[in-house]
Amino acid sequence: MQESKNSAPEVPPTHEHSTAPTHILAIDTATNNGGAALSRNGEVIASLMVKTPLEYAEKILYLVDFLLEQHRLTLEEMDCFAVATGPGSFTGVRVGLATVKGFCQGLNKPAVGLSTLESLAYRFGWLHPRVAPMIDARRHEIYGAIYRIHESLIEPEEREQVMAPARWLKDTPAKDCLFVGDGAQLYEKAILEAYPGAQVLHTDNRLLEALCQLAYGRFTQGKTLSAQQLKANYVRPSEAKTPDS
């Protein structure tokens, strides 16, 4: 099944009495399709991706500066910062968190930390009410979870885990789900063996649009965090302090 549209559920509207637009800067350095995006009232107005994830640390601030300059905005004008907290590359997660924490502390601004799996599922919620995101975790394992999505609401149905794909599929009630992510494409054969006729979408792990939309919804609901409250979501905690393989 090929991806034919890049969309997501609609985000909540702005507050009725709000006049100034809400600007959010989102950063993803946890996946292999990361970068930075600038949004206004939940709608992405510009984004840039890094083609070489190993260069996130070198390029992310340059991307942010470029986006802001092109739209004649400043960091001070951002109402909130969003960041992908993992699971994904341990080094990448740390780069994104350090960057956003620095912005929030220096500017006294709120943040929204978002799971890569949740964001990936939300990206495809317009296609199916139950989405099973699978991200390649290397070492013949995947990060996986199941989310139920209704309009702009997303709820976890099965917790985030990391394990061999065949075992995860055996232990997880993923029937009647849409499988997405590079892990789903990589292990499509295992999915179809476990669930004949399953819908597997051939897609990448791009999250930036979903990060902006989810962050906007949580910002308008007051569900934000301080820099000190932002935490990594490694899922594989015993290896959180080791270099990427």
C-alpha positions as CSV (number, residue, x, y, z in Angstrom):
1,M,0.0,0.0,0.0
2,Q,1.6,3.3,-1.1
3,E,1.2,6.6,0.7
4,S,-0.9,8.8,-1.5
5,K,-1.6,11.8,0.8
6,N,0.3,13.6,3.5
7,S,-2.3,14.9,5.9
8,A,-3.6,14.4,9.4
9,P,-6.7,15.0,11.5
10,E,-7.7,18.6,12.0
11,V,-6.4,20.3,15.1
12,P,-8.5,22.2,17.6
13,P,-9.5,25.7,16.6
14,T,-7.9,28.8,18.3
15,H,-9.5,30.2,21.3
16,E,-12.5,32.2,20.4
17,H,-11.2,35.4,22.0
18,S,-7.6,35.1,20.8
19,T,-6.5,37.5,18.2
20,A,-2.7,37.0,17.9
21,P,-1.6,33.9,16.0
22,T,0.1,31.1,17.9
23,H,3.6,30.3,16.6
24,I,5.2,27.0,17.5
25,L,8.7,25.8,16.5
26,A,9.0,22.0,16.3
27,I,12.2,20.0,16.2
28,D,12.6,16.3,15.4
29,T,16.1,14.9,15.7
30,A,15.0,11.5,17.0
31,T,14.1,9.9,13.7
32,N,15.9,9.5,10.4
33,N,13.5,12.0,8.7
34,G,13.9,14.9,11.1
35,G,14.5,18.7,10.9
36,A,12.6,21.8,12.0
37,A,9.2,23.2,11.3
38,L,7.5,26.5,11.9
39,S,3.7,26.6,12.4
40,R,1.0,29.2,12.9
41,N,-2.2,28.1,14.7
42,G,-1.2,24.5,14.1
43,E,-0.6,24.8,10.3
44,V,3.0,24.3,9.1
45,I,4.1,27.4,7.2
46,A,7.7,26.2,6.6
47,S,9.9,23.2,7.3
48,L,13.4,21.9,6.5
49,M,14.7,18.4,6.8
50,V,18.2,17.1,7.3
51,K,19.1,14.4,4.8
52,T,21.9,13.1,7.0
53,P,20.7,12.4,10.5
54,L,24.3,12.1,11.8
55,E,24.6,15.9,11.2
56,Y,21.6,16.9,13.4
57,A,23.8,18.5,16.0
58,E,25.7,20.5,13.4
59,K,22.7,21.7,11.4
60,I,19.6,22.0,13.6
61,L,20.4,25.6,14.8
62,Y,21.1,26.6,11.3
63,L,17.7,25.3,10.1
64,V,16.0,27.1,12.9
65,D,17.7,30.4,12.1
66,F,16.9,30.0,8.4
67,L,13.2,29.3,9.0
68,L,12.8,32.3,11.3
69,E,14.7,34.7,9.1
70,Q,12.7,33.7,6.0
71,H,9.4,34.4,7.8
72,R,10.7,37.5,9.7
73,L,10.2,36.0,13.1
74,T,12.4,35.6,16.1
75,L,12.7,33.0,18.8
76,E,11.2,35.5,21.2
77,E,8.0,35.5,19.2
78,M,7.5,31.7,19.5
79,D,4.7,30.9,21.9
80,C,5.8,27.3,22.4
81,F,8.5,24.8,21.3
82,A,7.8,21.2,20.4
83,V,10.2,18.3,20.4
84,A,10.2,14.6,19.5
85,T,11.3,12.9,22.7
86,G,11.8,9.4,21.2
87,P,12.0,6.5,20.9
88,G,14.6,6.7,18.2
89,S,18.3,7.6,18.0
90,F,19.6,8.1,21.5
91,T,22.1,10.7,20.3
92,G,19.4,12.4,18.2
93,V,16.9,12.5,21.1
94,R,19.5,14.2,23.2
95,V,20.3,16.8,20.5
96,G,16.6,17.7,20.2
97,L,16.0,17.9,23.9
98,A,19.1,20.0,24.6
99,T,18.1,22.4,21.8
100,V,14.6,22.9,23.0
101,K,15.5,23.0,26.7
102,G,18.0,25.8,25.8
103,F,15.3,27.8,24.0
104,C,12.8,27.4,26.8
105,Q,15.2,28.2,29.6
106,G,16.6,31.2,27.9
107,L,13.3,32.7,26.8
108,N,11.1,31.4,29.7
109,K,8.8,29.6,27.2
110,P,6.7,26.4,27.5
111,A,7.4,23.2,25.6
112,V,5.5,20.1,24.5
113,G,7.4,16.8,24.4
114,L,5.9,14.2,22.0
115,S,6.5,10.6,21.4
116,T,7.8,9.7,17.9
117,L,5.4,6.7,17.8
118,E,2.4,8.8,18.9
119,S,3.2,11.5,16.3
120,L,3.7,9.0,13.5
121,A,0.3,7.4,14.3
122,Y,-1.4,10.8,14.4
123,R,0.0,11.6,11.0
124,F,-2.1,8.8,9.5
125,G,-5.2,9.0,11.7
126,W,-7.2,10.3,8.8
127,L,-6.8,6.9,7.1
128,H,-7.8,4.6,9.9
129,P,-9.0,4.8,13.5
130,R,-6.4,2.3,14.8
131,V,-2.8,2.9,13.8
132,A,0.2,0.7,14.7
133,P,3.4,2.7,14.1
134,M,6.6,0.7,13.8
135,I,10.0,2.3,13.8
136,D,13.1,0.4,13.0
137,A,15.1,0.1,16.2
138,R,18.1,-1.7,14.6
139,R,19.4,-5.0,15.9
140,H,16.4,-6.7,14.2
141,E,14.0,-5.0,16.6
142,I,11.3,-2.4,16.2
143,Y,9.7,0.3,18.4
144,G,6.0,-0.4,18.3
145,A,2.7,0.7,19.8
146,I,-1.0,1.0,18.9
147,Y,-3.1,4.2,19.0
148,R,-6.7,4.9,18.6
149,I,-7.5,8.2,16.8
150,H,-10.8,10.0,16.5
151,E,-10.7,13.4,14.8
152,S,-8.1,15.4,16.7
153,L,-8.0,13.0,19.7
154,I,-5.3,10.3,20.0
155,E,-5.2,7.7,22.8
156,P,-2.7,4.9,23.4
157,E,-4.2,1.4,23.1
158,E,-1.1,-0.6,23.5
159,R,2.0,0.8,25.3
160,E,5.2,1.5,23.5
161,Q,7.7,-1.4,23.4
162,V,10.9,-2.4,21.7
163,M,11.4,-6.1,20.7
164,A,11.7,-8.4,17.7
165,P,8.9,-7.7,15.2
166,A,7.6,-11.3,15.2
167,R,7.3,-11.4,18.9
168,W,5.7,-7.9,19.1
169,L,3.1,-8.9,16.5
170,K,2.4,-12.1,18.4
171,D,2.0,-10.4,21.8
172,T,0.1,-7.3,20.5
173,P,-3.6,-7.3,19.4
174,A,-2.8,-5.5,16.2
175,K,-5.6,-6.9,14.1
176,D,-7.6,-4.3,12.1
177,C,-4.8,-1.8,12.4
178,L,-3.0,0.3,9.8
179,F,0.7,-0.3,10.0
180,V,3.0,2.6,9.3
181,G,6.6,3.6,9.6
182,D,9.9,2.4,8.2
183,G,9.7,-0.6,10.6
184,A,6.4,-1.6,9.1
185,Q,7.8,-1.5,5.6
186,L,11.0,-3.3,6.6
187,Y,9.0,-6.1,8.3
188,E,6.0,-6.2,6.1
189,K,6.4,-10.0,5.5
190,A,6.2,-10.6,9.3
191,I,3.1,-8.4,9.6
192,L,1.3,-10.3,6.8
193,E,2.3,-13.6,8.2
194,A,0.8,-12.6,11.6
195,Y,-2.2,-10.8,10.1
196,P,-3.0,-11.9,6.6
197,G,-4.6,-9.0,4.6
198,A,-3.3,-6.4,7.0
199,Q,-2.9,-2.8,5.7
200,V,0.8,-1.9,5.5
201,L,1.5,1.7,4.4
202,H,4.9,2.2,2.7
203,T,6.0,5.4,4.3
204,D,8.9,7.1,6.0
205,N,9.0,8.5,9.6
206,R,8.4,12.2,8.9
207,L,6.8,13.8,12.0
208,L,7.2,17.5,11.7
209,E,3.6,18.3,10.6
210,A,2.1,16.0,13.3
211,L,4.4,17.5,15.9
212,C,3.1,21.0,15.1
213,Q,-0.5,19.9,15.1
214,L,-0.3,17.9,18.3
215,A,1.7,20.6,20.1
216,Y,-0.8,23.3,19.1
217,G,-3.6,21.3,20.5
218,R,-1.9,20.7,23.8
219,F,-0.7,24.3,24.0
220,T,-4.3,25.6,23.6
221,Q,-5.3,23.2,26.3
222,G,-2.6,24.3,28.7
223,K,-0.9,20.9,28.6
224,T,2.7,22.2,28.4
225,L,6.0,21.5,30.2
226,S,8.8,23.5,31.5
227,A,12.4,22.9,30.3
228,Q,13.1,21.0,33.5
229,Q,10.1,18.7,32.9
230,L,11.1,17.6,29.4
231,K,12.3,14.0,29.5
232,A,13.6,11.6,26.9
233,N,11.4,8.7,25.9
234,Y,14.0,6.1,25.1
235,V,11.8,3.0,25.7
236,R,15.1,1.1,25.9
237,P,16.3,2.6,29.2
238,S,19.2,0.3,29.9
239,E,21.0,1.6,26.8
240,A,20.0,5.3,27.1
241,K,23.6,6.3,27.9
242,T,25.4,4.3,25.2
243,P,26.3,5.5,21.8
244,D,24.2,4.6,18.8
245,S,25.1,1.3,17.2
